[in-house]
Amino acid sequence: MLVGAGDIGFCGSPGAEATARLLDRLPGMVFTAGDNAYDAGTRAQFQECYGPTWGRHLGRTHPVAGNHEYASGAGPYFEYFGASAGPGGAGYYSYIVGPWVVIGLNSEISLAPGSGQLTWLRGELAGRRSLCTAVIWHRPLFSSGRHGDNPDMRDAWRTLYEFDVDVVINGHDHSYERFAPQDPDGRYDPTRGIREFVVGTGGAPLYEFAAMRPNSEVRASVWGVVSLTLSSAGYQWEFVPVEGQGFRDFGSGSCH
């Protein structure tokens, strides 16, 4: 099982503690989708805003960085998470969860053609084509939220699509959104398309939605986490809200 969210440790907000209590009872590997400690990812903010909540699960957490980590140069982020944030201070790496490979990318450094990160990504995907694959980073290519689309992530999506990646998970917009499978240009593709989840619901103040994007299937502004049950042939997802919220989302998909 893989469980988590992005946009988490915001001091003065009750959201991070409420979502951490969900993690207290949910098994599996924990991921973060960036912006772990607000508002600048400083050492003090990791210690005071992230540590007392999601930090309870540090030993089973695989993070990615967001733009707020880089507001302080990202040094405290790499210091706090250590080896779990990937080798060499670059912020991209892979790990295995059951029959799946999960790849964490760093959307705050280049993913353009010829970049070190995209070259590494192509090699990683080429070596693991027999496995189902999920990829996690912070800023989504597609989003109906306040920040909207991030077209600079399209080259990464083209690579993921080429290698038949199954699921993408992002944060950045402080809301939950699930998309139908689509190609890198936002066209519905039920055969080879990638399903994207935006899960910026870890505890930072929530956002409302702006312009609705094509293929957006479900949206909600509520704190919570997404839980993925991973099998050799597919996956089941469930959005688990914090206590007192009635919204839920669940379903299943097959690997390519």
N, C-alpha and C positions, 0 to 999 in steps of 0.2 A: 504494500500500500504506500502511496505517496500523498502527502497532505501538506497544505500550506496556503500562503497568500503573500501579497506584497504590501508596501506602504504601512508600516507597522508601528514602531515605537515613537509615539508622539506624547511627550510629557504634558500632563494636564488634561489628557483625554482618557476616558475609561475604556476605550476600544481595545487597546492592546492587551489589557488584563482579561477582558471578556473573551477575546479570541484565544488567548493563551489557555484559558480554562477549557476550551474545546480541545486543544492539543493534549491537555492533561488526561483526557479520556479516549483519545483517538490513537490507535497504534500506527506504526509505519515510519518511513523516512519523512522528515520534515524538510520542505523547501521554502526559501523566501524568494520573492520576485522583485527585490530591490527596494530602495528607500526604507532601510531597516531602522534608522535612527534619525529623527528630525531635530532641527531642520538643516543641519549641516554635517551630520555624521561625525561629530567630534568624539574624542575619547570619553568625555563626560556624558555625552548624550547616549553613547552605547552603554555606559555603566548605569545610567539613571533612568533611561527611557526604554531601552530594549532589554537590558540584563534582568531586571526583576520580573519580566513577563515572559516573552519568548525565550529569553536566556535560560529559562528552566530546562529547555530542550536542546541546549547547545550541542550536546554529545551526539545527537542524531540529526543535526541540521546541515543541509547543504545550501549555502546562500548564493545569490548573485547581487551585484552592486547596482545602484540607481544613481540618478543625477544628484540627489542630495548627499550621497556619500562623497561625490567628487567636488562638492562645495568646500570640503576641507582637504582636498587632494587625495582622498580615499585611503590615506595611511592608517587612520584609526580603524577603518573597516577591515583591512587586511590584518592588522594587529589583533583585533578582537576575534575574528574567525580563524586565523591561523591557517593551517594546512587545509582546512575544510573549504577555503575560498579558492583553492586551486594552486598549482605550482607557479613559482616565478613572479608572483605579484601581477600577473596579467588578467586574472579574473575569469578565465574560461577553462573548462575542464569537463570530464565526463565521469559517470559512475553507473553502477548496475543496481537496479531494483527488481528482484525476481527475474522474469524473462525479458525485461526491458533494459535498454540503455537510455539514460537521462543525461542530457548535455546542458550545462550552464554556460551561457554566453554573457559577454560584457557589452551592453549596448552603448556604453559611454566612451568606448574607443572604437577605432575604425573597423567596419565590416565591409569595406569597399573591395572590389576586385583587386587582387594582388596584395591585400593586407595580410599581415601575419595571422590574424585571427581567422579570416575566411579561408586561407590556405590550410590552416590546422583543421578547421571544421570539415572541409572537403575530405581530408585524409581520414579523419575520425569516422565520418559516415561511410566512406568507401570500405573501411575495415570492419564494419558492423552491419552489413546489409541484411544479415539473416535475422536480426532482432527488430522487434517493435521499438519505436523511438519517440521520446518526448523531449522537447527543447524549451528551456526556460530563460528568459531575459526580462529586462525591465520595460523599455518603451515599446509598445505594440505598433505593428504596421497598421492595423485596423482598429479603430475605436470610435464609438459614438459619444464618448465622454468629453469632458471639458477640454482636454489637451488635443483630442482628435488623433488623426493618423500621423504616423512617423515614416515618411517615404524613404528616409535614409536606411531603413531596415529591409527594403525590398530586395536588395542583392542577397541578403541572408536567406530570405524566403525563397528566392529562386533556387538557391542551393539546396535548401530543405526539400523543396518540391521535386527537384531532380532526383534526389535520393529517397523519395517516398517516405518522408517523415510523417508521423501520424498526428501528433498533438503539439501545439505551441501554447505556453502559459506566460502571461505578462502581467505587469502591474501598471503603475504610473497614473492612470485615472483611478480615482478613489471610488470605485463602483465595481459591480459584477456584470460581466457581459459574456454571453456565449454565442459564437458564430457557427453557422453551417460550414461544412468543408468547402474550401475555396482555393483558387490558385493564386499566384503572387500578384496578379492584377485585379483581384477581388471578384472574379467570376465564380459562380457556383460550380463546384466540380465534385459530384458524389462519388466518383471513381478514384481519383488520385488526390483530391483536395485535402488540405490540412485543416483540422478543427482548432480554432483559437479560443482560449479562455482569457479574459482580462479579469484579474482577481486582485484589485488594489484595495482590498477590504480588511486588511489586517489590524487596523486600529486608528489610522489617521482620520481627520475629519472628512466626511463623505462628500462626494460631488453629485450633482444632478447631471442629466444627460443633455447633450446639445443636438446636433444634426444626426439623425439615424443613418447608419451606414448600411449598404446592401448586405444581405445575408446575416444580419443581426437577428438572432432568434429569441433571446431572453435577456432582460436587463433588470437590475435592481440596485438601489442605493442602500445597502445594509452591510453591517460588519459580519464577517464570517470567514470560513476557509473552504477550499475545495478539496475533496478527498477522491483520489483515483485508485480504484482496485484494478491491478494490472494482471492480465493473463497472457498466455502464449499466443493467443489469437485476437485479442482485443482488450477493451477496457470498459469499466463502468465509472461514471462520475456522479458525485453528489455535492452540491453546495450546502454546507452546514452552517446555518446562521447562529448568531449568539442568542443566548437565552432571552426569551420574550419576543422574538421575531418569528413571524409565521412563514416568511418566504423560504421556499426550497426549490432546488432544481436538480434533476437527476435524469440519467439516461445511460446509453451504452453505444459503443462504436466498435468497428472491426479494424484490425491492422491491415495495411495495404499488402 
